[in-house]
Amino acid sequence: MGENTRQAEEREIEREEAPPEAHSDHPNPQIRQVADKDISSAIAVAGHPIHAMLVHFPIAFVMATLGVDIFYWWSANPFWLEVGMWAAGAAFVFGVLAAIVGTLELLAVPGIRVRVASWNHAIAAMVMLAIVAANAGLRITNPETVLPGGLMLSLLSAMAAGFAGWHGGKLVFDHGIGTVISTRQ
């Protein structure tokens, strides 16, 4: 009996020393199995996930494109057409980069792959990227049709960016994806 108690105490010490994401006490075994999977970033520089570094750029450029379209709508100044073309193009380029890294991360890390929020985030981001591609293409090939078509695409891409960002935030803040628990303060 004493040996079992000692083994139980050793297991408890091991669990206390392990990072919080390394185990789960959830009563449902399926949830416990998902929670116990690795959630650290596979594509990182010095522990900082590359996807988290890149994802801000397409979101910022998507929002900038929407703002520029509103400025063009109010002013009819052709300057805003060119700014919108560059903003939409930058949103697409950075979106592709973030999508490549995010997809590699999704496929490489089992703890990311098994979470529903990961797939919601990935699908919303791909929808956003498709809308951004259409928006950038419209501006390059036919810039005078920015109103109303480009403005509507900008609005849709901003909504998709918000949805994708929401689920990306859930992955970080609710599931701890890509976070590193440091022993230093």
N, C-alpha and C positions, 0 to 999 in steps of 0.2 A: 504493500500500500504506500509506503514511504517513497519508493522509487517512482511510482506513478505521479505522486504529488510533485516530486522534484522535476520530472519530465514536463509536467504541466506548467510549472513555474518557469522552466527554461524556455518553453514555447512562448509563454506570455512575454518574457523578456525580449525574445527575438521579434515578436510582433510589435512591441513598444518601440524597439530600435529601428524597425523598418519604416520607410516613408508611408504616409497615410494612404497613398494610392496603391500600395503594394498588397493590401488585403481589404476584405469587406466582411462585416458581421451581419449582412442582410440575411433574413431567414429564407428567402427564395434562392435555391441553388443556381438557377439560371442567371439571376441578377448578380449573385456573388461571383459566378464564373466570368461574366462580362467585366465586373468591377476589378477583378484580379488581374486582368490583362495589362500589359505594358502600355503606358500612355506618353512616354517620353518622345520627344521629337527625333526622327531619324535623319532629318536634313536640317542641320543647325551649324552655326558658327559660335564656338565657345559657349555652347549651351543655349544660344538664342535661336529659336526657330526662324528659318528663312521665310516661310510662308507668312508668319506674323509681321515680318519686316516689310514684305512686298505688298500685302493686301491693302494697305492704307492708300497707296497711290491710285489704283483704279477707282476706288471709292471716291477719293478727292476729285479725280478728273471727271467722273460721272456727275457728281454734284456741280462741278464747275461748268460742265456742258449745259446742264439745266439752267444754271444762272445766266450763262451767256445767251442762251436762247430767249430767256425772258428779257434781257437787255436789248436784244435785237428786235423783239416784238414791240417793246416800248419805243425804241429810238429809230428803227429802220436804218441804222448806220451799218453799212457793209463791212466795217471793221470787225463787228461781232461775228459775222459769217466765217471769217478766216480764223478768228480765235476759237470758235466752236469746232471748226474742222480739226484744228490742232489738239484741242482738248479731247474730242471724241477719239481721235487717233491715238493719243497718249493713253486714254482709258483702255482702249483695246490692247495696245502693246503690253502695258503693265498688267492688264487682266490675264492675258495669255501667260505671261511669266508666273504670276501668282497661281494660275490654274495648273500649270505644269508642276510646280513645286507642291501645291496642295494635293494633286492627284497622286504624285509619288509618295507623299506622306500618308495618304489614305490607304494606298495599297501596301505600304511597307510596315505599318504599325498596327498590329492586331487590335490593340485597345482603342484605336480610332475607328477602324473598319467595322467593329461590331456595334457601334452606337448609332441610333436612328438619327440623332442630330447631325452626325457627320454626313449622312446621305442627304438629309434635307439641305444642309449647307452646300454640298457639292452640286446638287441639282439646281438650287436657286442661283448659285454662282454661274453655272453653265447657261442657264436661261438669261441671266444678266449679260453674260459675255456675247451671246447670240444677238441680243437686242443692241448692245453697244457696237457690234460688228455691222449690223444693218444701219445703225445711225451714222457711223463713220463712213460707210460706203455711200450712203445718201449724200453726205456732205461733200465727198470727193467727186462724185459723178454728177450731181445735180444740186448744187448749193442753194439755188433760188427756191427750192421746195422745202426749205427748213421750216417754214410756216405753212401749214400746221403739222406736217408729217414729222419733221425733225424734233419739234417741241414735244409731240406725243411720244416719240421714241425715247427722248430724254427723260420724260416723266416716268415712263414704264421702266427704264433702266434704273432710275433712282429708287423706285419702289422695290425692284428686284434686289438692288444693292442693300437696301434696308432689311429685307427679309433674309438675304444671305448673311449679312452682318449680324443680325439677331442670332441666327443659329450658330455662326462662328463664335460669337460671344458666349453662348450656352456651352460650347465645347470647352472653352477656356475657364469660364467662371463657375459653371456647374459641375463639369467633369474633370477639370484640372488638366486638360490635354495640353501637352507641350510645356507644362510648368516644371520647374526644377525646385525642389525643396532644398535650400542651402542650410548647411550646418553652421555657417558663419552668420553673424548679424550685421 
